[in-house]
Amino acid sequence: ANDPAKLAQQLKLRAARIQTLAQHMRSVETALSPAAVTAAFDARDALRRKHAEAKRLRAATFPEGLLAGTGSTEWKTLWEAARAFSQEKAYPQQSYPHVGEDAQCVLCQQGLDHEASQRLEQFEAFIASATEQELREAKALFNESAKAFSQLVVRPDSVVEAVKELRLDNEAIADQVETTLGAIEERRKQVAD
């Protein structure tokens, strides 16, 4: 208990844990800074605007009488799967959608008449449109932002242990750290939701 070398080592370890705690608090504060939160909300608002624009484009692009959900996320997944099949297996030397004279629908595998060919080209124009591209980009940006907030860990085990150790030396400072961590976690929840 009176070994100065051992005491020095313990104090160095304690100091390192406290420095790690301070660094963690700075990093979560930065992650939840007003600028970061504003960027997340801006990404959400941009996504909502792009969804509305895409919905208007869908309504203007697709004629009445198509199946409900045409142009939706699920439909786009189907379209992209058909694209992959066409380009990799059915018509590897052709652009998608292949609507030439010998073309068949890659899903129902029937010949394509003029009207069906035009509809496929119209669908591809919709998918390739700037609005749809911007919607995909806005969705990716928002998802990245939302993931950062939802996966942010305010109180990892190492921080909990460091606060316990800090409490042994200075209860008032440990209480302030706990209060700050609680406020940070509450802000994280508000932003993540």
N, C-alpha and C positions, 0 to 999 in steps of 0.2 A: 504494500500500500504506500510505502515511502520511496519507491523506486522512481527517481526523477525522469529517467528515460521512458519508462512505461507511462507515466503521467503526461509527458510531452506528446507521446504517440496518441494517447486518448484525446488530448486537447486538439491535436491536428485533425483527427478523424471527426471530432465534433464540429470543428470550424468548417471542414469540408462539407459536412451535411447541411450546416446552416447556409453556406454559400450556395449549395445546390437548391435549397429551399427558396432562397432569394431569386436565383436565376429562374426557377420554375414559375414563381409568382410574376416576374417580369414577362415571361413568355406567354402566360395565359392572359395577362393584362393586354399585351400586344395583340394576341389572337382575338380578343374581344374589345378592342379599341373602338372608339366612335367611327373611325375611318373603315375598319373591317366590317363593322355592323352595317354601316351605310352602304358599303359595297355589296353586302349580302342582300339587303333589301332592294337595292337597285337591280341586282341580278334577278330577283324574284319579280319585280315590276316589269322588267324587260321581257321576261319569259311570258308573263300574262299578256303583254302587248303583242308579242309574236304569236301566241296562241290565237288571239283574236284576229290578227291579220291572216293567219293560215286558215282559220275558219271561214273568213270572208272569201279568201281565194278558192277554197274548196267549193263553197256555194256558187261562185261564179264559174268555176272550171267544170264541175261535174253536172251534167244535165239531170233533169228529173227522171225518175224511173230506175236509177241504179240502186243496188242493194244498200240498205241502211248500213252506215259505218264505212262506206267507201271513202277513202282518204284518211281514215283514222290511224292511230298508232298501230293497231293490230293489222290493218290492211297494208300499211307500209312494210311491216315485217313480212307479210306474205309476198308483197311485190319484190322485196329485196331477195327473198329466198328463190323466187321464180327467176330473178336476174342471175343469181349464182348458178342455178341449174342450167339456164340457157347458155351462159357464157362458158361454163366449165364442161358441160356434157352435151346438150342438145345442139347448140349452134356456136361452137367455140370461135369460129372465124367471123362471126357476125356481131354487129352492135346490138344492144338491147333497147327496146324489144325488136326482135327480128320479125319483120312484117312483109318480107318478100313474097314472091309468087308461090314458092314452095313451103312457106312457113306454116307451122301449126302452133296453136296455143300450147305453151309448155305445161299448163295445168290440165286442161281437158283433152289435149292432143287432137283437136279437130282443126281442120283447115280454117284459115282466117279470111273472111270476106272483107270487102272494102270498109264497111262500117266498123267491124271489130278491129281492123288494123288502125283506123283513125282513132278509135277509143284508146287503144294501147299507146299510141303516140301521144295522145292527150294526157294520159296517166303519167307517162315518162316526163313530159314537159312540167307537169305539176311537181313531181318528185325533184326534178332538177332546178326548179325555180329558186330564185334568190330568197324568197320568203321562207320556203321550206328549209333551205340551207341555214338561214339566219335563225330559224326556230330550233334546228338541231344544235347550233352553236350556243344559243341562249340556254337551252336545256342542259347542255354539258357544263356550262359555266355555273348555272344555278345548282346543279347536282354536286359539283365540286365544292361549292361554297357551303351548301347544306351539310355535306358529309364532314367538312372540317369542324363545323360547330357541334354536330351530333356526336362525333368521335373524340372531341376534346375532353381529356380527363383532368379535372380540376384538382382532385384529391387522390393521386396515386398512392400506393402503399408507402413509398419512400417519403412522401410529403407528410403523411399521417405520422409516421415514425419520427420524422424530424421535428414536428410540432410537439410531440410528446416529450422529446428530449429537451426542446426549448423550454417547455413548461417547467421542467426541473430547475432550470436556472432563473427564469423570469416569467412568472405566470401572466403578468399584465401584457407583455409583448406577445405571448402565445395566444392570449384571448383576442388581441388585435389581429393577429394572423388568421385565426379561425373566423373572426367576423368578416375579414376581407375575403377569405376563401368562400365563405357562405354567400356573400354578395356577388362574387364572380360566378359561382355556380348558378345562382338565381338568374343572372343576366344571360348566361349560356343557355339555360332552359328556355327563357323568353325568346331568344333569337332562334334557337333550334326548332321551336314550335311554330 
